[in-house]
């Protein structure tokens, strides 16, 4: 099976997640091609058996490059099993209302792009203080302090549950493989 992984990133953490997704797929014995939506020309979805999209939420929105790509390929994507990994600090929050808000943002994104993947995973992101400009660093430190999070601005702080991410990807790949096996049985 060949899986296309498409990601968007702002400070680089979603790229790290996409690479982990890719490594997990390869460890399961499948082929994978990873594309950055910001650099993406036209990924050949004819080669794909499944698609996983990884996108971060910043200021309540997903990257426009991801939205444009999904909208432009909605017909091809409709015929492929798809999974979406939403990356946000809200997913690491102890407050249920923030989890509800990120789910609402994700659903609105699907409605706007017309793509509705079969599986969705909400992954906690990272505070990448050293990569922020002064004002963003100050704002993010204030938010982290208010929520009881880390405020050491000299280093990155990752909140991603890598085991949960690997389990999600493994489950999606197994689901796709089961679907392909069932289709072969029906055809043969």
Sine and cosine of phi, psi and omega as CSV:
sin_phi,cos_phi,sin_psi,cos_psi,sin_omega,cos_omega
0.00,0.00,0.60,-0.80,0.02,-1.00
-0.90,-0.45,0.85,-0.53,-0.04,-1.00
-0.93,-0.38,0.73,-0.68,0.11,-0.99
-0.99,-0.12,0.78,-0.62,0.08,-1.00
-0.92,-0.40,0.85,-0.53,0.01,-1.00
-0.88,-0.47,0.70,-0.71,-0.01,-1.00
-0.67,-0.75,0.37,-0.93,0.19,-0.98
-0.83,-0.56,0.50,-0.87,-0.01,-1.00
-0.53,-0.85,0.42,-0.91,0.05,-1.00
-0.91,-0.41,-0.84,0.54,0.02,-1.00
-0.97,-0.25,0.00,1.00,0.09,-1.00
0.96,-0.30,-0.20,0.98,-0.05,-1.00
-0.94,0.35,-0.60,0.80,0.01,-1.00
-0.93,0.38,-0.49,0.87,0.12,-0.99
-0.88,0.47,-0.69,0.73,0.03,-1.00
-0.88,0.48,-0.66,0.75,0.05,-1.00
-0.89,0.45,-0.71,0.71,0.01,-1.00
-0.88,0.48,-0.63,0.78,0.03,-1.00
-0.92,0.38,-0.58,0.81,0.07,-1.00
-0.92,0.39,-0.65,0.76,0.08,-1.00
-0.85,0.52,-0.73,0.68,0.01,-1.00
-0.86,0.51,-0.73,0.69,0.00,-1.00
-0.89,0.46,-0.61,0.79,0.02,-1.00
-0.90,0.43,-0.70,0.71,0.00,-1.00
-0.88,0.47,-0.70,0.71,0.02,-1.00
-0.89,0.45,-0.61,0.79,0.00,-1.00
-0.91,0.41,-0.35,0.94,0.04,-1.00
-1.00,0.01,0.04,1.00,0.08,-1.00
1.00,0.02,0.35,0.94,-0.02,-1.00
-0.91,-0.41,0.33,-0.94,0.05,-1.00
-1.00,0.08,0.50,-0.86,0.02,-1.00
-0.54,-0.84,0.61,-0.79,0.12,-0.99
-0.82,-0.58,0.76,-0.65,-0.05,-1.00
-0.93,-0.36,0.74,-0.68,0.02,-1.00
-0.79,-0.61,0.65,-0.76,0.19,-0.98
-1.00,0.05,0.85,-0.52,-0.05,-1.00
-0.86,0.51,-0.48,0.88,0.03,-1.00
-0.94,0.35,-0.43,0.90,0.00,-1.00
-0.95,-0.31,0.03,1.00,-0.16,-0.99
-0.96,0.28,0.86,-0.52,0.15,-0.99
-0.98,0.21,-1.00,-0.08,0.01,-1.00
-0.65,-0.76,1.00,-0.09,0.02,-1.00
-0.88,0.47,0.71,-0.71,-0.02,-1.00
-0.99,0.13,0.99,-0.13,-0.03,-1.00
-0.97,0.26,-0.17,0.99,0.07,-1.00
-0.90,0.43,-0.42,0.91,0.01,-1.00
-1.00,0.09,-0.20,0.98,-0.13,-0.99
-1.00,0.02,0.62,-0.79,0.15,-0.99
-0.97,-0.22,-0.28,0.96,0.02,-1.00
-0.29,-0.96,0.33,-0.94,-0.01,-1.00
-0.73,-0.69,0.69,-0.72,0.15,-0.99
-0.84,-0.54,0.80,-0.61,0.02,-1.00
-0.93,-0.37,0.76,-0.65,0.03,-1.00
-0.89,-0.45,0.83,-0.56,-0.05,-1.00
-0.57,-0.82,0.68,-0.73,0.03,-1.00
-1.00,0.01,0.44,-0.90,0.12,-0.99
-0.98,-0.22,0.83,-0.56,0.09,-1.00
-0.76,-0.65,0.79,-0.61,0.00,-1.00
0.82,0.57,0.61,0.80,0.08,-1.00
0.98,0.20,0.21,0.98,-0.03,-1.00
-0.66,-0.75,0.47,-0.88,0.14,-0.99
-1.00,0.06,0.33,-0.94,-0.01,-1.00
-0.86,0.50,0.66,-0.75,-0.01,-1.00
-0.90,0.44,-0.52,0.85,0.01,-1.00
-0.88,0.48,-0.62,0.78,0.04,-1.00
-0.92,0.38,-0.73,0.69,-0.02,-1.00
-0.86,0.51,-0.71,0.71,0.00,-1.00
-0.90,0.44,-0.68,0.73,-0.02,-1.00
-0.90,0.43,-0.70,0.72,0.01,-1.00
-0.89,0.46,-0.69,0.73,0.01,-1.00
-0.90,0.44,-0.64,0.77,-0.02,-1.00
-0.94,0.34,-0.40,0.92,-0.07,-1.00
-0.90,-0.43,0.39,0.92,-0.10,-0.99
-0.86,0.51,-0.59,0.81,-0.01,-1.00
-0.92,0.39,-0.74,0.67,0.01,-1.00
-0.91,0.42,-0.64,0.77,-0.02,-1.00
-0.92,0.39,-0.50,0.87,-0.01,-1.00
-0.89,0.46,-0.43,0.90,-0.01,-1.00
-1.00,-0.06,0.08,1.00,-0.04,-1.00
-0.86,-0.51,0.58,-0.81,0.17,-0.99
-0.89,0.46,0.68,-0.73,-0.04,-1.00
-0.71,-0.70,0.51,-0.86,0.09,-1.00
-0.72,-0.69,0.49,-0.87,-0.02,-1.00
-0.79,-0.62,0.74,-0.68,0.07,-1.00
-0.90,-0.44,0.95,-0.32,0.04,-1.00
-1.00,0.01,0.77,-0.63,-0.05,-1.00
-0.91,-0.42,0.85,-0.53,-0.03,-1.00
-0.41,-0.91,0.41,-0.91,0.13,-0.99
-0.95,0.30,-0.46,0.89,0.02,-1.00
-0.86,0.52,-0.52,0.86,0.01,-1.00
-0.93,0.38,-0.32,0.95,0.05,-1.00
-1.00,-0.06,-0.10,0.99,-0.09,-1.00
-0.94,0.35,0.56,-0.83,0.09,-1.00
-0.99,0.16,-0.05,1.00,-0.09,-1.00
-0.99,-0.13,0.87,-0.49,-0.02,-1.00
-0.84,0.54,-0.54,0.84,-0.02,-1.00
-0.91,0.42,-0.47,0.88,0.06,-1.00
-0.96,0.29,-0.57,0.82,0.08,-1.00
-0.91,0.42,-0.67,0.74,0.03,-1.00
-0.89,0.45,-0.64,0.77,-0.01,-1.00
-0.91,0.42,-0.66,0.75,-0.01,-1.00
-0.93,0.36,-0.55,0.83,0.08,-1.00
-0.92,0.40,-0.62,0.79,0.04,-1.00
-0.91,0.42,-0.70,0.71,0.03,-1.00
-0.87,0.50,-0.67,0.74,0.00,-1.00
-0.90,0.43,-0.72,0.70,0.00,-1.00
-0.90,0.44,-0.65,0.76,0.05,-1.00
-0.88,0.48,-0.65,0.76,0.04,-1.00
-0.87,0.49,-0.70,0.71,0.03,-1.00
-0.89,0.46,-0.68,0.73,0.01,-1.00
-0.89,0.45,-0.62,0.78,-0.01,-1.00
-0.94,0.34,-0.61,0.79,-0.05,-1.00
-1.00,0.04,-0.35,0.94,-0.05,-1.00
0.99,0.12,0.03,1.00,0.02,-1.00
-0.98,-0.18,0.78,-0.62,0.00,-1.00
-0.79,-0.61,1.00,-0.03,-0.04,-1.00
-0.92,0.40,0.40,-0.92,0.00,-1.00
-0.94,0.34,-0.54,0.84,-0.03,-1.00
-0.74,-0.68,0.59,-0.81,0.00,-1.00
-0.74,-0.67,0.68,-0.73,0.07,-1.00
-0.82,-0.58,0.76,-0.65,0.08,-1.00
-0.99,-0.13,0.96,-0.29,-0.02,-1.00
-0.98,-0.19,0.69,-0.73,0.09,-1.00
-0.95,0.31,0.62,-0.78,-0.05,-1.00
-1.00,-0.03,-0.65,-0.76,-0.05,-1.00
-0.53,-0.85,0.48,-0.88,0.22,-0.98
-1.00,-0.08,0.89,-0.46,-0.05,-1.00
-0.92,-0.38,0.87,0.49,-0.09,-1.00
-0.72,0.70,-0.74,0.67,-0.06,-1.00
-0.88,0.48,-0.34,0.94,-0.02,-1.00
-1.00,-0.01,-0.20,0.98,-0.05,-1.00
-0.99,0.14,0.49,-0.87,0.18,-0.98
-0.96,0.27,0.12,-0.99,-0.12,-0.99
-0.83,0.56,-0.75,0.66,-0.06,-1.00
-0.91,0.41,-0.67,0.74,0.01,-1.00
-0.92,0.40,-0.64,0.77,0.03,-1.00
-0.86,0.50,-0.69,0.72,0.01,-1.00
-0.90,0.44,-0.71,0.70,0.01,-1.00
-0.89,0.45,-0.73,0.68,-0.04,-1.00
-0.92,0.39,-0.58,0.82,0.06,-1.00
-0.90,0.43,-0.66,0.75,0.03,-1.00
-0.89,0.46,-0.71,0.70,0.01,-1.00
-0.89,0.45,-0.71,0.70,0.00,-1.00
-0.88,0.48,-0.68,0.74,0.02,-1.00
-0.88,0.48,-0.71,0.70,-0.01,-1.00
-0.87,0.49,-0.55,0.84,-0.04,-1.00
-0.99,-0.14,0.11,0.99,0.02,-1.00
0.98,0.19,0.33,0.94,-0.02,-1.00
-1.00,0.00,0.00,-1.00,-0.04,-1.00
-0.95,0.31,0.64,-0.77,-0.03,-1.00
-0.85,-0.52,0.14,0.99,0.06,-1.00
-0.96,0.28,0.96,-0.28,-0.10,-0.99
-0.99,0.11,0.06,1.00,-0.02,-1.00
-1.00,0.06,-0.11,0.99,-0.03,-1.00
-0.53,-0.85,0.26,-0.97,0.09,-1.00
-0.97,0.24,0.46,-0.89,0.08,-1.00
-0.75,-0.66,0.93,-0.37,0.00,-1.00
-1.00,-0.10,0.65,-0.76,0.02,-1.00
-0.89,-0.45,-0.04,1.00,-0.05,-1.00
-0.89,0.46,0.74,-0.67,0.11,-0.99
-1.00,0.02,0.99,-0.11,-0.11,-0.99
-0.91,0.43,-0.55,0.83,0.03,-1.00
-0.92,0.38,-0.66,0.75,0.03,-1.00
-0.91,0.41,-0.61,0.79,0.03,-1.00
-0.90,0.44,-0.73,0.68,0.01,-1.00
-0.88,0.47,-0.63,0.78,0.03,-1.00
-0.91,0.42,-0.64,0.76,0.04,-1.00
-0.88,0.47,-0.75,0.66,-0.02,-1.00
-0.89,0.46,-0.70,0.72,0.02,-1.00
-0.87,0.50,-0.70,0.72,0.03,-1.00
-0.88,0.47,-0.67,0.75,0.02,-1.00
-0.90,0.44,-0.72,0.70,-0.01,-1.00
-0.90,0.44,-0.67,0.74,0.04,-1.00
-0.89,0.45,-0.64,0.76,0.05,-1.00
-0.87,0.49,-0.70,0.71,0.02,-1.00
-0.91,0.43,-0.69,0.72,0.00,-1.00
-0.90,0.44,-0.65,0.76,0.05,-1.00
-0.89,0.46,-0.65,0.76,0.02,-1.00
-0.90,0.43,-0.64,0.77,0.03,-1.00
-0.92,0.40,-0.65,0.76,0.01,-1.00
-0.90,0.44,-0.66,0.75,0.02,-1.00
-0.91,0.42,-0.64,0.77,0.02,-1.00
-0.90,0.43,-0.62,0.78,0.03,-1.00
-0.91,0.40,-0.64,0.77,0.02,-1.00
-0.90,0.44,-0.65,0.76,0.00,-1.00
-0.93,0.36,-0.59,0.81,-0.03,-1.00
-0.97,0.25,-0.50,0.87,-0.13,-0.99
-0.98,-0.21,0.00,0.00,0.00,0.00
